[in-house]
Amino acid sequence: MREQYEFRLLPHAVAVLFGGQPAAYPVATVVRGEVGDKTYLQIEELHRGLQERGEDVAFGGWLIRRIYSLEERAKATTFWLDLPIQNASLEEGGTSYDDGGLCAECGIGAVPTEPLIARTSCFKGQDVVCLLSGEILISEKTLNVLRDAGCSGFDVLPILESARESKVQGRSMKYWLLLVHSVVQIDKESTRFGADPFDLERRGSCTCNVGEIAGYAPLSALRISGGFPYDIALSDVYVGTRRGLLRPYRLLFVSKRVLHLMEGAKLRGICAEPVL
């Protein structure tokens, strides 16, 4: 497995790394390479120094891509579906929440109540999506693939279009809220979570009587404890934070069989990473 990085460096960081004055650089400069190369280590040193002095950060955004060999993917029996967060939520669509079990500190525990309403036009035909509010929606095509193959461990609830979108003609793609019953335990000893690739303190982590947030995002390849005797399951921990419409969410895992079904049906929005 190889890891490639992408950082959106801020002007003052670019000036330190490559010379010149911050004003000479754009708002963000994208740099890419292999994790552990010279530039990566320089960015790490600069970022840690800035954080320790409480001055600033070196970058405004980052992305780590893990690239697995064909052999590694072939050996894996479980896959994490890394779903990009869509700029939509049930709440903005008009869905109400039952906040009886909500933790006011970390934001987990709220449950959407029917009718479930969402602004689906921003999904752009994706078949599996994760909302700002943390829920996972699947298209009717995805639902048919899972049901036809006899997959178990989940239920669905229908999603209605928002009042504004229901007036749009020619739209036929239907979505369902995915309710997953099985839970897998993340091996937190071998899986890193935090705010950025250089975070050693698991920033964003917290535990309450509702559940646990492991950190803002996974920072390494995911590991689970025990086997995976399921078709589909969620992580026992949440990731993310509560900010406005944004809520923490659980990670979605599928078996190799289910992934092959999804890929064979050419479902859109599927980005799978093996759990080794």
MARLUMMI-585020 format. One record per atom (N, C-alpha, C, CB): x, y, z. Coordinates in steps of 0.05 Angstrom, whole numbers, padded with zeros to 5 digits, always signed. Glycine has a CB too. Layout:
BEGIN
XYZ;...
END
This chain:
BEGIN
+00017-00024+00000;+00000+00000+00000;+00018+00025+00000;-00019+00000+00024;+00011+00043-00018;+00025+00069-00020;+00006+00091-00012;+00037+00074-00048;+00017+00113-00001;+00001+00136+00006;+00010+00160-00009;+00001+00140+00036;-00008+00174-00022;-00002+00199-00035;-00016+00222-00021;-00009+00197-00065;-00003+00245-00020;-00015+00268-00006;-00022+00290-00025;+00003+00278+00016;-00039+00307-00016;-00045+00332-00030;-00051+00353-00008;-00070+00329-00050;-00036+00374-00008;-00040+00396+00011;-00046+00422-00004;-00015+00400+00030;-00065+00437+00007;-00070+00464-00003;-00056+00484+00016;-00101+00470-00005;-00030+00490+00009;-00014+00506+00027;-00022+00535+00027;+00016+00503+00019;-00021+00547+00050;-00027+00576+00053;-00002+00592+00045;-00036+00583+00082;-00005+00617+00037;+00017+00633+00026;+00041+00634+00045;+00008+00661+00021;+00037+00638+00071;+00060+00640+00089;+00076+00614+00090;+00051+00648+00117;+00062+00591+00087;+00076+00566+00087;+00092+00561+00062;+00056+00543+00091;+00080+00569+00039;+00094+00567+00013;+00120+00584+00014;+00076+00575-00010;+00118+00608+00025;+00141+00626+00027;+00163+00613+00043;+00133+00653+00038;+00156+00600+00065;+00177+00588+00082;+00190+00564+00068;+00164+00578+00109;+00173+00548+00054;+00183+00524+00041;+00199+00529+00015;+00161+00506+00036;+00189+00549+00000;+00201+00552-00027;+00213+00580-00031;+00179+00547-00047;+00212+00597-00011;+00224+00624-00013;+00204+00645-00024;+00247+00622-00031;+00212+00670-00022;+00196+00692-00031;+00178+00703-00009;+00179+00683-00054;+00160+00721-00017;+00142+00734+00001;+00114+00722-00001;+00141+00764-00004;+00099+00719+00022;+00072+00708+00021;+00054+00722+00000;+00060+00709+00048;+00057+00748-00003;+00040+00763-00021;+00043+00754-00050;+00044+00792-00018;+00066+00742-00056;+00071+00734-00083;+00056+00708-00091;+00101+00730-00087;+00044+00694-00071;+00031+00669-00077;+00001+00671-00075;+00041+00647-00057;-00013+00653-00089;-00043+00653-00088;-00053+00645-00061;-00054+00635-00110;-00079+00647-00057;-00091+00640-00032;-00085+00612-00023;-00122+00643-00033;-00083+00593-00042;-00076+00566-00036;-00059+00555-00059;-00101+00548-00032;-00037+00541-00052;-00020+00528-00071;-00021+00498-00067;+00010+00539-00069;-00029+00483-00087;-00032+00454-00084;-00005+00441-00089;-00053+00443-00104;+00004+00424-00070;+00028+00408-00074;+00020+00378-00070;+00050+00417-00053;+00033+00361-00086;+00026+00332-00085;+00052+00317-00084;+00009+00324-00109;+00050+00292-00073;+00073+00275-00072;+00067+00250-00057;+00097+00289-00060;+00088+00235-00050;+00086+00210-00035;+00090+00216-00005;+00106+00189-00044;+00073+00205+00012;+00076+00209+00041;+00104+00199+00049;+00054+00193+00056;+00118+00217+00064;+00145+00210+00073;+00167+00222+00056;+00148+00181+00074;+00160+00235+00033;+00181+00247+00017;+00190+00273+00030;+00170+00253-00012;+00210+00286+00018;+00223+00309+00030;+00203+00332+00035;+00246+00319+00012;+00186+00338+00015;+00167+00360+00018;+00147+00353+00040;+00152+00365-00008;+00138+00329+00042;+00119+00321+00062;+00131+00325+00090;+00111+00291+00059;+00156+00317+00094;+00169+00320+00120;+00173+00350+00126;+00196+00306+00120;+00179+00366+00106;+00182+00395+00111;+00155+00407+00119;+00192+00409+00085;+00133+00399+00106;+00107+00409+00114;+00100+00401+00142;+00085+00399+00094;+00106+00376+00149;+00101+00366+00176;+00116+00383+00197;+00109+00337+00178;+00141+00388+00192;+00158+00403+00211;+00147+00431+00214;+00187+00404+00202;+00140+00444+00191;+00130+00471+00192;+00103+00472+00207;+00126+00482+00164;+00085+00453+00200;+00058+00453+00212;+00060+00449+00242;+00041+00431+00199;+00076+00430+00250;+00079+00424+00279;+00090+00449+00294;+00097+00400+00284;+00110+00462+00282;+00121+00486+00294;+00100+00508+00298;+00145+00496+00278;+00085+00512+00277;+00064+00533+00279;+00043+00526+00300;+00050+00536+00251;+00035+00500+00301;+00016+00491+00321;+00026+00495+00349;+00008+00462+00316;+00051+00487+00354;+00063+00489+00380;+00065+00518+00390;+00091+00477+00380;+00070+00536+00371;+00072+00565+00379;+00044+00578+00379;+00090+00579+00359;+00024+00564+00370;-00003+00575+00370;-00006+00598+00350;-00010+00585+00397;+00009+00597+00328;+00009+00619+00309;-00011+00615+00287;+00037+00622+00298;-00010+00593+00273;-00027+00589+00250;-00025+00560+00241;-00018+00608+00226;-00035+00554+00218;-00032+00527+00206;-00018+00530+00179;-00060+00513+00202;-00007+00508+00169;+00008+00510+00144;-00009+00506+00120;+00030+00489+00144;-00033+00494+00123;-00049+00488+00100;-00079+00491+00107;-00044+00459+00090;-00095+00496+00086;-00123+00500+00090;-00139+00475+00083;-00133+00523+00073;-00127+00455+00071;-00140+00431+00064;-00120+00409+00058;-00159+00434+00040;-00128+00384+00060;-00110+00362+00055;-00125+00337+00046;-00093+00356+00081;-00111+00319+00033;-00123+00294+00025;-00100+00273+00023;-00137+00297-00003;-00106+00250+00035;-00087+00227+00034;-00101+00205+00018;-00078+00217+00062;-00088+00196-00004;-00099+00174-00020;-00083+00150-00015;-00100+00182-00050;-00096+00128-00008;-00082+00103-00004;-00086+00085-00029;-00093+00088+00022;-00065+00076-00040;-00065+00061-00065;-00057+00032-00059;-00047+00073-00087;-00075+00013-00063;-00069-00014-00056;-00062-00030-00081;-00094-00027-00042;-00046-00050-00077;-00038-00068-00099;-00062-00086-00106;-00013-00084-00092;-00061-00098-00130;-00082-00118-00137;-00082-00141-00118;-00077-00127-00166;-00059-00149-00109;-00057-00172-00090;-00070-00165-00063;-00028-00180-00085;-00065-00140-00053;-00078-00132-00028;-00108-00131-00030;-00067-00104-00020;-00118-00120-00053;-00147-00119-00056;-00159-00146-00059;-00153-00102-00081;-00144-00165-00072;-00155-00192-00076;-00156-00207-00049;-00137-00207-00095;-00138-00202-00031;-00137-00215-00005;-00158-00205+00014;-00110-00213+00007;-00167-00180+00011;-00185-00167+00030;-00213-00180+00028;-00187-00137+00024;-00225-00184+00051;-00253-00194+00052;-00273-00173+00060;-00254-00218+00071;-00263-00151+00070;-00280-00129+00079;-00270-00103+00067;-00280-00127+00110;-00289-00085+00060;-00282-00060+00047;-00297-00037+00061;-00289-00061+00017;-00283-00015+00064;-00295+00010+00074;-00304+00026+00050;-00275+00026+00092;-00329+00035+00050;-00339+00052+00029;-00334+00081+00038;-00369+00047+00023;-00314+00093+00026;-00306+00121+00032;-00325+00140+00017;-00276+00127+00026;-00346+00148+00029;-00366+00164+00016;-00362+00194+00020;-00395+00157+00025;-00359+00210-00001;-00356+00239+00002;-00381+00251+00014;-00349+00252-00025;-00378+00270+00031;-00400+00283+00044;-00414+00302+00024;-00391+00299+00069;-00440+00297+00020;-00456+00314+00002;-00465+00339+00016;-00480+00298-00009;-00467+00361+00001;-00475+00386+00012;-00506+00387+00015;-00465+00410-00005;-00517+00370+00031;-00545+00368+00035;-00550+00354+00062;-00560+00353+00012;-00573+00360+00074;-00580+00347+00099;-00610+00343+00100;-00570+00363+00123;-00619+00324+00116;-00647+00319+00120;-00660+00344+00133;-00653+00294+00136;-00645+00356+00151;-00656+00378+00166;-00664+00402+00148;-00636+00388+00187;-00646+00409+00129;-00652+00431+00112;-00674+00424+00092;-00627+00439+00096;-00678+00398+00087;-00700+00390+00070;-00727+00392+00083;-00696+00362+00061;-00727+00394+00110;-00752+00396+00124;-00758+00373+00143;-00775+00399+00105;-00738+00355+00146;-00742+00332+00164;-00738+00341+00193;-00722+00310+00157;-00755+00331+00211;-00753+00336+00239;-00736+00314+00253;-00781+00338+00253;-00724+00321+00275;-00707+00302+00290;-00718+00298+00318;-00678+00311+00291;-00716+00273+00328;-00721+00267+00356;-00695+00271+00371;-00733+00238+00359;-00694+00292+00387;-00669+00298+00401;-00669+00287+00430;-00665+00328+00402;-00687+00268+00435;-00688+00257+00462;-00663+00244+00471;-00711+00238+00464;-00648+00231+00453;-00623+00218+00460;-00598+00233+00452;-00622+00191+00448;-00602+00259+00445;-00580+00275+00434;-00560+00283+00457;-00590+00300+00421;-00534+00280+00451;-00514+00291+00469;-00508+00320+00460;-00487+00274+00468;-00514+00339+00478;-00511+00367+00471;-00482+00375+00467;-00523+00384+00493;-00463+00359+00478;-00435+00366+00475;-00423+00357+00449;-00419+00352+00498;-00428+00332+00440;-00415+00322+00416;-00434+00320+00392;-00403+00295+00421;-00460+00322+00396;-00479+00323+00374;-00488+00296+00363;-00467+00338+00352;-00482+00274+00376;-00492+00248+00366;-00517+00240+00382;-00470+00226+00368;-00533+00223+00370;-00556+00212+00384;-00583+00222+00373;-00554+00219+00412;-00583+00243+00356;-00609+00252+00345;-00618+00233+00323;-00605+00281+00333;-00644+00228+00322;-00656+00208+00303;-00676+00223+00286;-00669+00185+00319;-00672+00221+00259;-00692+00233+00241;-00719+00219+00242;-00682+00234+00212;-00740+00234+00240;-00767+00222+00242;-00781+00226+00215;-00784+00235+00265;-00799+00207+00208;-00814+00209+00183;-00835+00231+00184;-00827+00182+00177;-00841+00243+00162;-00830+00238+00135;-00802+00248+00132;-00848+00250+00114;-00785+00233+00117;-00757+00241+00112;-00756+00256+00086;-00739+00215+00112;-00745+00280+00087;-00745+00298+00064;-00716+00307+00059;-00764+00322+00068;-00708+00307+00034;-00681+00316+00027;-00681+00330+00000;-00662+00291+00026;-00660+00347-00003;-00655+00361-00028;-00637+00343-00045;-00642+00389-00024;-00648+00327-00062;-00633+00306-00076;-00619+00314-00102;-00651+00283-00082;-00625+00338-00111;-00614+00347-00137;-00583+00349-00136;-00626+00373-00146;-00572+00354-00112;-00543+00357-00111;-00528+00330-00111;-00535+00372-00085;-00543+00308-00111;-00530+00282-00111;-00519+00275-00138;-00549+00260-00101;-00529+00288-00159;-00519+00284-00186;-00518+00255-00195;-00491+00296-00189;-00539+00241-00188;-00542+00213-00197;-00525+00193-00182;-00535+00212-00225;-00512+00201-00160;-00497+00182-00144;-00515+00161-00132;-00480+00196-00123;-00506+00136-00130;-00523+00115-00120;-00520+00110-00090;-00517+00090-00134;-00499+00119-00078;-00495+00117-00049;-00483+00144-00040;-00476+00093-00041;-00496+00157-00021;-00487+00183-00012;-00488+00185+00018;-00504+00206-00025;-00471+00202+00029;-00471+00208+00057;-00477+00238+00060;-00443+00201+00071;-00497+00245+00077;-00506+00272+00080;-00489+00287+00101;-00535+00273+00087;-00491+00313+00100;-00479+00330+00121;-00489+00320+00149;-00486+00359+00117;-00514+00313+00150;-00526+00304+00175;-00519+00276+00183;-00556+00307+00174;-00502+00262+00167;-00491+00236+00175;-00506+00212+00165;-00490+00235+00204;-00530+00216+00154;-00545+00193+00145;-00534+00184+00117;-00575+00200+00142;-00538+00158+00112;-00530+00146+00086;-00555+00140+00070;-00513+00120+00091;-00556+00150+00046;-00578+00145+00028;-00569+00128+00005;-00590+00172+00018;-00587+00111-00005;-00581+00094-00028;-00603+00098-00049;-00578+00064-00020;-00595+00095-00074;-00615+00097-00095;-00632+00072-00097;-00601+00102-00122;-00653+00073-00112;-00670+00050-00116;-00654+00028-00131;-00695+00057-00131;-00637+00036-00148;-00620+00016-00162;-00603+00001-00143;-00602+00030-00183;-00591+00015-00123;-00574+00002-00103;-00591-00017-00086;-00561+00023-00085;-00615-00008-00078;-00633-00024-00062;-00640-00050-00077;-00658-00009-00055;-00646-00048-00102;-00653-00072-00118;-00629-00091-00120;-00662-00064-00146;-00605-00080-00123;-00581-00098-00125;-00578-00114-00099;-00556-00081-00130;-00581-00100-00076;-00578-00113-00050;-00600-00134-00046;-00578-00093-00028;-00625-00127-00052;-00647-00145-00047;-00646-00169-00066;-00674-00130-00050;-00640-00164-00091;-00640-00186-00110;-00618-00207-00103;-00635-00176-00138;-00597-00198-00090;-00575-00216-00082;-00580-00229-00055;-00548-00201-00082;-00602-00222-00042;-00608-00234-00016;-00592-00223+00007;-00605-00263-00017;-00582-00199+00004;-00566-00186+00025;-00584-00180+00049;-00552-00161+00015;-00572-00182+00073;-00587-00178+00098;-00573-00159+00116;-00592-00205+00112;-00587-00153+00139;-00574-00135+00159;-00581-00106+00156;-00545-00139+00158;-00602-00100+00140;-00608-00072+00137;-00638-00069+00131;-00592-00059+00114;-00648-00045+00136;-00675-00037+00128;-00673-00010+00114;-00695-00035+00153;-00694-00001+00101;-00694+00025+00088;-00720+00040+00094;-00691+00022+00057;-00718+00066+00092;-00742+00083+00094;-00742+00102+00070;-00742+00099+00121;-00765+00108+00059;-00766+00125+00035;-00758+00154+00041;-00794+00124+00023;-00745+00166+00021;-00738+00194+00022;-00756+00210+00003;-00708+00199+00014;-00768+00231+00013;-00785+00248-00004;-00768+00272-00014;-00809+00258+00011;-00774+00282-00037;-00761+00306-00047;-00772+00330-00032;-00765+00309-00078;-00755+00350-00029;-00765+00375-00016;-00786+00388-00034;-00741+00395-00012;-00802+00405-00022;-00825+00417-00037;-00815+00432-00061;-00840+00437-00019;-00792+00445-00059;-00781+00460-00082;-00774+00442-00105;-00757+00476-00073;-00761+00419-00099;-00752+00401-00120;-00775+00384-00132;-00731+00382-00109;-00796+00380-00116;-00818+00364-00127;-00832+00378-00151;-00839+00359-00105;-00827+00403-00154;-00838+00418-00177;-00822+00415-00202;-00841+00448-00170;-00798+00404-00200;-00780+00400-00223;-00790+00377-00239;-00751+00397-00214;-00793+00380-00265;-00803+00359-00283;-00780+00341-00292;-00817+00371-00307;-00788+00316-00297;-00769+00297-00309;-00749+00284-00290;-00753+00311-00330;-00753+00287-00264;-00736+00275-00245;-00749+00249-00234;-00729+00294-00221;-00734+00227-00236;-00746+00201-00228;-00729+00185-00209;-00751+00185-00253;-00705+00194-00202;-00688+00179-00185;-00697+00180-00156;-00659+00189-00187;-00702+00157-00145;-00713+00155-00117;-00691+00146-00098;-00737+00136-00116;-00692+00157-00074;-00672+00150-00054;-00685+00139-00029;-00654+00174-00046;-00669+00123-00014;-00679+00111+00011;-00658+00115+00033;-00684+00080+00007;-00668+00119+00057;-00650+00121+00080;-00641+00093+00088;-00664+00135+00104;-00615+00088+00089;-00604+00062+00096;-00601+00059+00126;-00577+00057+00082;-00615+00039+00137;-00613+00033+00166;-00598+00007+00169;-00642+00032+00179;-00574+00008+00179;-00556-00016+00181;-00557-00026+00210;-00527-00009+00173;-00561-00052+00213;-00565-00064+00240;-00539-00074+00252;-00585-00086+00239;-00520-00083+00236;-00495-00095+00247;-00474-00074+00251;-00484-00116+00227;-00457-00079+00272;-00436-00060+00280;-00410-00075+00283;-00444-00045+00307;-00389-00064+00272;-00362-00075+00275;-00345-00057+00293;-00348-00080+00247;-00327-00069+00307;-00310-00054+00326;-00284-00046+00311;-00303-00071+00351;-00279-00020+00311;-00254-00010+00300;-00231-00015+00319;-00256+00020+00293;-00209-00025+00308;-00185-00029+00324;-00171-00002+00327;-00166-00051+00312;-00175+00011+00349;-00164+00038+00352;-00135+00038+00359;-00180+00054+00373;-00124+00015+00366;-00095+00013+00371;-00079+00015+00345;-00089-00013+00385;-00091+00006+00323;-00076+00006+00298;-00088+00024+00277;-00075-00022+00287;-00110+00038+00284;-00122+00057+00266;-00120+00085+00277;-00152+00050+00260;-00109+00104+00262;-00106+00131+00271;-00130+00148+00263;-00080+00143+00260;-00138+00166+00281;-00158+00186+00276;-00148+00213+00285;-00185+00178+00290;-00159+00234+00274;-00151+00261+00283;-00160+00282+00263;-00122+00262+00286;-00147+00305+00266;-00156+00329+00250;-00140+00332+00224;-00152+00354+00266;-00115+00322+00223;-00098+00324+00199;-00077+00303+00201;-00085+00353+00197;-00062+00298+00179;-00043+00276+00178;-00022+00276+00200;-00030+00275+00152;-00017+00300+00212;+00004+00302+00232;-00007+00303+00260;+00020+00328+00226;-00032+00298+00264;-00045+00299+00290;-00039+00273+00305;-00076+00303+00286;-00026+00276+00328;-00019+00253+00345;-00037+00252+00370;+00010+00253+00353;-00055+00271+00372;-00071+00274+00397;-00100+00267+00393;-00069+00302+00407;-00107+00256+00369;-00135+00249+00363;-00154+00272+00369;-00143+00224+00379;-00148+00295+00357;-00165+00318+00362;-00193+00312+00351;-00153+00343+00348;-00213+00321+00366;-00240+00317+00359;-00252+00292+00372;-00243+00314+00329;-00236+00276+00386;-00246+00252+00399;-00260+00259+00425;-00223+00232+00404;-00281+00244+00431;-00295+00247+00456;-00313+00223+00461;-00312+00274+00457;-00320+00218+00485;-00337+00196+00493;-00359+00206+00512;-00321+00173+00506;-00383+00197+00507;-00405+00205+00524;-00423+00181+00528;-00421+00229+00512;-00446+00185+00541;-00464+00162+00547;-00479+00153+00521;-00483+00169+00568;-00477+00169+00500;-00490+00161+00474;-00472+00145+00457;-00499+00187+00460;-00446+00151+00457;-00427+00137+00439;-00400+00150+00440;-00437+00137+00411;-00383+00144+00420;-00356+00154+00419;-00350+00165+00392;-00336+00131+00427;-00337+00188+00392;-00326+00200+00367;-00296+00195+00368;-00332+00231+00364;-00286+00180+00348;-00257+00173+00348;-00239+00196+00340;-00253+00149+00329;-00250+00215+00326;-00234+00238+00316;-00248+00251+00293;-00205+00229+00309;-00236+00271+00282;-00249+00285+00260;-00250+00268+00234;-00234+00311+00254;-00229+00251+00230;-00228+00235+00205;-00208+00212+00209;-00221+00253+00181;-00211+00190+00194;-00191+00169+00194;-00165+00180+00181;-00201+00144+00179;-00143+00174+00193;-00117+00183+00183;-00100+00161+00172;-00102+00198+00205;-00109+00136+00175;-00093+00113+00166;-00112+00093+00154;-00077+00101+00190;-00100+00071+00145;-00117+00048+00136;-00133+00039+00160;-00099+00025+00124;-00157+00030+00155;-00175+00021+00176;-00170-00008+00183;-00204+00026+00168;-00172-00014+00209;-00170-00041+00219;-00195-00047+00236;-00144-00046+00235;-00205-00071+00234;-00228-00078+00252;-00220-00102+00269;-00253-00085+00235;-00232-00104+00292;-00227-00127+00310;-00247-00149+00304;-00230-00118+00340;-00236-00173+00302;-00253-00196+00296;-00258-00199+00266;-00279-00194+00311;-00275-00217+00259;-00282-00222+00231;-00304-00203+00222;-00290-00250+00227;-00314-00209+00198;-00336-00194+00186;-00356-00213+00174;-00324-00174+00164;-00374-00224+00190;-00394-00243+00180;-00419-00230+00170;-00401-00263+00202;-00416-00206+00159;-00440-00190+00151;-00438-00184+00121;-00441-00164+00167;-00461-00176+00110;-00462-00164+00083;-00454-00135+00085;-00489-00168+00070;-00464-00122+00106;-00461-00093+00109;-00461-00086+00138;-00483-00077+00093;-00445-00067+00147;-00444-00060+00175;-00433-00032+00178;-00426-00080+00191;-00438-00021+00202;-00428+00006+00209;-00406+00003+00231;-00451+00024+00219;-00389+00023+00232;-00368+00024+00253;-00381+00029+00280;-00347+00045+00247;-00369+00020+00301;-00379+00025+00328;-00374+00053+00337;-00366+00005+00348;-00355+00067+00325;-00348+00095+00332;-00357+00114+00309;-00318+00098+00337;-00360+00139+00317;-00367+00160+00298;-00341+00175+00291;-00388+00179+00310;-00342+00189+00269;-00321+00208+00262;-00335+00235+00254;-00303+00198+00238;-00319+00256+00255;-00330+00282+00247;-00336+00300+00272;-00356+00279+00232;-00353+00320+00268;-00359+00339+00289;-00387+00350+00285;-00338+00361+00291;-00398+00364+00304;-00423+00378+00301;-00418+00408+00297;-00441+00374+00327;-00426+00417+00273;-00423+00445+00267;-00444+00453+00247;-00395+00451+00255;-00464+00469+00256;-00486+00475+00238;-00502+00451+00231;-00476+00490+00213;-00506+00446+00205;-00520+00422+00195;-00503+00397+00196;-00530+00427+00167;-00477+00401+00199;-00458+00378+00199;-00460+00363+00226;-00429+00388+00195;-00462+00336+00223;-00464+00319+00247;-00443+00296+00244;-00492+00307+00250;-00433+00285+00266;-00416+00262+00265;-00430+00238+00252;-00406+00253+00293;-00415+00220+00240;-00427+00198+00225;-00410+00172+00230;-00429+00204+00195;-00422+00150+00223;-00408+00124+00225;-00398+00116+00198;-00427+00102+00237;-00377+00099+00198;-00365+00090+00173;-00380+00065+00164;-00335+00084+00177;-00383+00063+00137;-00398+00041+00125;-00379+00020+00114;-00417+00051+00103;-00383-00006+00121;-00367-00028+00111;-00385-00048+00097;-00352-00041+00135;-00373-00061+00076;-00387-00082+00062;-00369-00105+00057;-00398-00071+00035;-00380-00129+00053;-00365-00152+00046;-00355-00151+00017;-00381-00178+00051;-00336-00168+00011;-00326-00169-00017;-00348-00176-00036;-00303-00190-00019;-00366-00194-00027;-00389-00202-00045;-00406-00178-00051;-00406-00224-00031;-00413-00162-00031;-00430-00139-00036;-00415-00118-00054;-00438-00126-00009;-00390-00114-00049;-00375-00095-00065;-00375-00104-00094;-00346-00093-00055;-00371-00130-00099;-00371-00140-00127;-00398-00136-00140;-00363-00170-00127;-00420-00139-00124;-00447-00134-00134;-00450-00105-00142;-00468-00142-00113;-00440-00087-00125;-00442-00058-00131;-00426-00051-00155;-00433-00042-00106;-00402-00061-00157;-00385-00055-00180;-00396-00067-00205;-00356-00065-00175;-00407-00091-00203;-00419-00104-00227;-00443-00089-00237;-00426-00132-00220;-00458-00076-00219;-00481-00061-00227;-00473-00032-00236;-00501-00060-00205;-00447-00026-00234;-00437+00000-00242;-00451+00023-00226;-00441+00005-00272;-00453+00018-00200;-00465+00039-00183;-00446+00063-00181;-00471+00027-00155;-00457+00086-00181;-00441+00111-00180;-00438+00119-00151;-00455+00133-00196;-00414+00131-00145;-00408+00141-00119;-00395+00121-00101;-00433+00150-00106;-00385+00098-00112;-00373+00077-00096;-00342+00081-00097;-00381+00049-00107;-00330+00086-00075;-00301+00087-00072;-00294+00069-00049;-00291+00117-00068;-00283+00046-00055;-00279+00025-00034;-00249+00022-00028;-00290-00002-00043;-00244+00021-00002;-00217+00017+00008;-00215-00009+00024;-00207+00041+00025;-00197-00027+00017;-00196-00053+00032;-00188-00050+00061;-00177-00072+00018;-00200-00067+00077;-00192-00069+00105;-00174-00093+00108;-00217-00071+00125;-00148-00088+00113;-00128-00109+00111;-00124-00122+00138;-00102-00098+00101;
END
